[in-house]
Amino acid sequence: MIEVLWLDANQPLPPTEVSLFAEHGLAISQVDNIAPDNAALLAAELIIVTLTESTQSLKDMQSRIAAVNSAAPIIARVDRNNFGLGIRAMREGAKSVISSDPFNVEEWREVLELVAYTPAKNNTQPAFVFADPVSRNLLALAERVAQVDVTVLVAGPTGAGKEVLARILHDASARHQGPFVAFNCAAMPENLIEDMLFGHEKGSFTGASKVQPGLFEQAQGGTIFLDEIGEMSFHLQAKLLRILQERSVVRLGAQKAIDLDIRVVAATNRDLKAAIAQNTFREDLYFRLTAFKLTIPSLRERPKDILPLAEQFLSQQSNGGLPLRLTRAAQVSLEQYRWPGNVRELQNVLVRGMVLANGAPIDVQHLLFDDIGEPDHLAPQARYLTDQQYSAYPAPMTDRPAAAPTHLASYAVGTPERATEGLNQVVKHSEWQTIMSALKVTRSREQAAEQLGISPRTLRHKLQKLREQGINVTRAYAR
């Protein structure tokens, strides 16, 4: 039996349908709101969320399962006539969409197959693993800090997972049902940053044709995450300090202050105390931001996280199939490397390994490390990737087909021809997902074609092409 957490705030399942699901291998536990306890979330192997008007319930549940590190996929139930909502649910992370009509054996059989082949994680966000004792202590501290509504500064090296820790602070707090708004303070010119953060009134400048709330307002009731706070200009630092002091914001071109109910989490990879000494960061702002400070150690300082992170990433990239495997020699090589680029570099190395292994187990010869840092600090058997090697490295020689698997297409490297082939595969996969979603939430092939903006004949032609490529298009879809 598959343990299913069923969330529907409007219409619970009658006992007869619960029994019907049980006959087909689904043990239903019903919840009438989006806040089941952590024990229920961890016990669930599959989560069904009924959507009616928006995808907010889906987003809320994604936040909840991320907070408890659950591996359960989410299936969205949508009215068959609400095509647009089904498409949005797929784009926003639902593993699949199914009709909210009464129980249909064929549709639910596909769900059972989906659960059987779902990788351990279906999460597009960077993962933060808590296997090392250092990481576990950090998680325990973060969960305690989350319960107190204070401003937090997250410090740590680039690529270590500061935004992920900020999300944990949000998801474990009383604000978890509110929005989580992330912004990179180094990503834009100062005038655009000011407009995005504070918003503007209609007519406040040329091109301001309507009122635009800023990100601080959009985070009302939730958390705003300001990444790379050390890169913020001195002028904007003064405005941010005022917001933290008064808990209100004034839009550009406005006179009236808007009260804020938000939590501020900031992050930096810079030494802010040194920046204060150099007069590039305000001391008063520093003390406002550091009501509590959390520091994420580099990946080399938590070595027991390396292999779990690698396995989790490979599972995420398996596209529903069996995840690629690391040989023991490759595992040793990953453990002995110093990881100057932290988790982000680990993901890059694994992407290259997936491409070069071409479906075979990833071995030492497939691990190409970025040639940065001190060589004597690194594993003696590690291989480093120079610019020349990156463009000239030959395709791996295996007895497998030359074409890369579909789930590796977006990582194709080498010649322009191979990159183009990879892009074409990504486009085809996206088209397949869109077509399948349309067919699931409409009553007929003609209706699906209309929603997709193509003729029924074109849709029929595309379905035939999918079958010729070996993609399973069942009779239910061939209406």
N, C-alpha and C positions, 0 to 999 in steps of 0.2 A: 504493500500500500504506500502511496505517495502522500505525505502530509501536506495539505493545502490550507493556506490562510486565505479566507474569503472575505473581502471588504466591500460592503455595499450599504451605504447609509440610508438608502431609501426603501429597498425591498429585499428582505432576507429570503433565503431559499426555504421553501416548504420542506417538511420532513420527507415527503415522497421523493423529491429531487435529490436530497442528501443521500437517501438510500440508493438511488439510481447511480449517483456518482460512485458510491462505495462499491457497487457491483462491478464497476469498470476500473477499480484500482485507485480511487481518489478519496482520501479521508478528509472531509471538509470540517474546518473549524471556522465558525463565522464570527466576524467582528463588525459592529455597526458604526465604527468611527475609524479615523486614521491613526489612532494612538494605541495599538496593542502593546502589551508589555514586552520587555526584551526577551523573556523566556519563550513567548509565542513566536517571536521573529526568528530566534535561533533554531527553534524546532521545525520551522516551515521549510519544506523542500521546494515549494512553489507558492507564489503569491498572486492572487487574482484581485485586480482593482477594477471596480465598475466606474466608468467615466460617463458623465451625462452632458455637461456643457463645456468643461475645460479639462486641462491635463494637470490641474493643481494637485489632485489626490495622488497622481502618479509621482509628481515631484516630491511631495511630502513623504511618500513611502520610500523613494530612492534615498532621501536623506536619512530616514530611520534605519534602513538596512545598512547604509554606509557607516552609521554611528556604531552599530554592533558588529560590523565586519561579517555580515551574513552573505552567504553565497547563493541565496535563492533568487531565481529569475522572476521577473514580473510580467504577467500577461494582462493586457488591458481588455476589458469587456466593453464593447461600444455598440450602440444601436446600429443595425445594418444599414440604415438610411443615412447615418451621419458619417459620410465618407471622410470629410475634412478632419474631424476629430480623430479618426483612426490613423490617418496619415501623420498627424501631429504627434500622436502617442508613439508611433514607430520612430519618428525622427528624434524624439526626446528620450529615447532609451528603453521603451517597452520591448521585451524580447519578441513578442508577437501580439497580434490583435485578433480577438475572436468575437463573434456575434453575441449579443446579450439575449438572443432568442432562447426559447427552451432547449433543454439538453439535446445535442445532436451527436450521435456516436462518431460519425466520420470526423467532424471538427475536433472533438476532444481526443480522438486517437492521435491526431497530429500533435496535440499539446503533450500527450504522454511521450511521444517520440522526441519532441523538443526537449523535455526535461531529461530524458535519457542521455542526450548528447550535449547538454549545456556544460560549458567549461565552469571551473570553480568560481570564477568571478565574471560578472557582466557589468563592468564598471569602466567608463571612459575616463574617469579621473585618475591621476597618478596615485598609485597604491602606497600606503605606509604600513609596513609589517611590524608587528610587535613580538618578535621571536627572541631577540637579544635581551638580556636583563636590563641593559641601559635603556632600550626602547620601552620595555614594560614599565620601568620607573617613570619615564616621561609620560606615558599614557595615563598612569594612575594620577600623576600630578595634574595633567591637563583636565582630566575628568573632575577633579576637585575644584580647579580654577573655574571650570565652566559653570559651576553651581553659583558662583559669586559674580554679580553683574559689574565687573570692573574692566577697564581698558587693559589690553594685553599687548605686549611687544614680543613677537616671535623672532628670534635671532638664529642665524645659522648660515652655513655656506650655500652657494648657488647650487640648485638641483637637489637639495636634501629633502624637500617635501614640506616647506613652510606653509604653503596654501592648504595642503592636506591637513596639517595640524590645526590650522585656522578653522577648517570645516568641522573637525572633530569638536573644537571648542563650541561652535555653533550648534551642532547636532546634539551634543550632550547637555545643552543648556535649556532653560525654560523658554528660550526664543526659537526652539527648533522648528516650530510651525511657521515662523516668519521667514522673510526672504534672506538669502545669503548673497550679498552683492560684492564682487571682487573687482578691484581696479589697480592697474599698474601705474604708479606715479612717474615712471621714467619713460612711458610709452609714447607721449604726445608733447607738443609744445605747450608752454605755460598757459596761454590764453585758452586753448582747447580744454586743458585739464580743469581750469577754473570754471568754465561753462559746464562741463560734464559733472563735476562734483556739486556745484552750487545751483545749477539750473539758471533759467533766465525768464524774464517777462516778455510778453509780446511787444515788439518795437524797441527793445532795449539796445539793439544794434542792427546794422544793415543785414537783412536776411532772417531776422528773428520774427517770423510770421505768426507764431503761436507761442503760448506759454509752455515751457519745457521744465518739468521738475528735474532736479539734479539727483545724483546717485545717493546722496545723504537722505533725501526724501523718499527715494525708492526703497531704501533699506528700513523704513519705518516698521517697528515691531520686530526687527531681526538684527542682522549683523552686517557691517560693512568692513571689508578687508582691504587695507591699503598696502599693497606690495611695494617693495623698494622705496620705503618712506624716506630713506636717506638721500634719495635723488630729488626730492621735492625742493623747489626754489625757496629762498628765504622769505619772499613775499607771500607765497602760499602757506608757508609754515605758520606765519602770523595769523592768517585767516583760520587755519585748522586749529590753532591754539584757542582762538575765540570760540569756535564751535564746541571744543571739548570742555571749555569752562562754562559756557552758558547753555549748552545743549539746545542750540537753536541755529538756524541758518537763514541767511537773507539771499534771495535770488538776485542775479545781476539785473539791474534796472528797477529793483523793488525797494520799498521802504520798510515793509512790515516783516518782522522775523517770524519764522515758522518753527514751532517747538518740535524737537526731535526725541523719539524714543528708540534709540539704537545702541548697539554695542559696537565699539571700535576695536578692531584687531589690526595691528600694523606689523609689518615684517621688514627685515633688512638683512643684507649680508655684509654691511659695512660696520666698522667700529665707530659707533656714534659718539663715544666719548672723545675719540681722536678728532672727529669732525667738529665737535664743540670747541676743542682746543684750537682748531684751524678756522674758527668763526664761519663754518659752512652749515652748522646745524644749531638750532636754538636750544639752549640749556633748559629753559622753562618748558618747552615742548617735550623734550626728552623725559623730564620727570612726570609730565602729564601722561605720556604714553606708557611709562614703565610702572603703572600701578602694580602690575605683575609681569615679570619677564620669564619667558620660556626659551630655552636654547636647544635647538636640534643639533645633535652631534653629527659629524661627517659619517659617511657610510663605513669608512675604515675603522671608526671607533665603535661600531656595532656590527661586528663581522658575522654574527649568527643571523642577521637579517638578509645577508646577500643571497643565499640560495633560495629561501622562501620568496623573496622578491622576484628572483629570476623565474621560478616556477609559476608564480602568479601572473607575471607578464606574458609568459609563453601560453598560459591557459587563456588569457584575454585575447590573444592573437590567433587562437585556433579556429575561430569562425564557426564554432559549433562542432568541429571534428575533434579527433584526439590531439591533445597538445604535443608539440615537439618535445623530445627528450634530450637532456644533457648527459653526455658520457661522464663517467667518474673523473677522467682526466680533465675534462672541461670544467667540472665543478671545482676541482682543486685549483685550476688556473684562475677561476673567478674569485675564489676565496683568498688567494695569495696576492691579487692585484690591489693596489692602494686606492683606486677610485678617486682621483682628484676631481672628477666631474660628478661624483656622487650618484644618486639614483638615476638622474637623467643620462649620465654616461653609461650606466649599466643597461638601460633600455636601448641606447644606440648600439652598443656592442651586441646585444641579443638580436636586434633587427638585422645587423650584418650577418650574424651567425645563421639566422633563419634563411636569408637569401642564399648564402654560400652553401649551406647544407642541402638545400633543394629538396626538403622533405625527409632527409635522412637524419639520424640523431646528430646533434650539434657536438662536434669534437674540438680539440684544441686548435687544429688548423683552421677552423672556421671563426675563431675569436680574434678579431682585429681591434686592438686597443688604440685609442687616440694617443699620439706620441707627445704627451705633455707631462710636466712634472720631472722629478729626478729619477733617471733610469735605475740607480742603485736601490731605490725604494720599492721597485716593482718586481713582479714575479719573473724569475730567470727564463721560464719557458713562454712568457707572454710575447705575442707578436703585436707590433705597433703599426698603425695605419698612417702612412704619409700621404700627402696630396697625390703624388705620382702613383702610389700603390692603389689608392681609391679609384682612380680612373682606369688603371691598367690591369687590375686583378682579374685573372681568368675565371670563367665560370667553372664551378666544381664538376669534376668528372665522376659521375655515378652511373649506375645501371638504370636509373629512373628516367622518365621522360624529360626532355630538355626544358619544356615549358614550366615556369614556376607555378605552384599551386595558386588557386584563386585568392586565398587569404594572405598570400605574400605579394600580391601584385602591386600594392601601393608602396612597397619597399624596394622595387626593382632599381638596381644600380648598374653602372657600367656604360655601355654605348648609348647614344641617343635612341637607337632603334629599340633597345631593351626597355628604356624608360617609357617610350611611346606605347610599347606593348603593355607595360604595366598600367599606364593610364587608361588605355582602352578597356582592360579587364575591370578596373575600378568603376568606369562608366557603366559597363554591362551589368556589374553586380548591383549598382545603385538602381538601374532601370528594372532589374528583376525584383528587387525589394519593393519598389513603388507599384509595379504591376500586381504582385502578390497581395499587397496591402489593399489595393483597390478592389480586387476580386473578393477579398474576405469581407468587405464591409458594404458590398452592393448585392442586389438580388439577381442580377443577370450580367452576362458578358456585354450586352449592349449598354446597360447602365454604367458598367465599369469603364467602357470605352468613352462614353460621354464625359464622365468625370475626369478621365485622363486627357481629354482633349484630342482624341484620335478616333478614327472610324472603327467599327466592329471588324471590318476586314483587316485593317492594320493590326489590331489587337490579336486576331486569329493568327496572322502571319508571325507575330512576335512569339506567341505561345508555341507555335510549331518549331520555331528556331530554338526555343528553350529546351524542348523535348529532344531535338537533334543534338544539343550540347550535353545531353545526359542529365538534365535537371528534371526532377520529379514534379510534373504538373498533373495532379490527379484529375479524375473525371469531373469531380465537383467544380473544378476551375474551368473546365472545357465547355461551359454552357453556351 
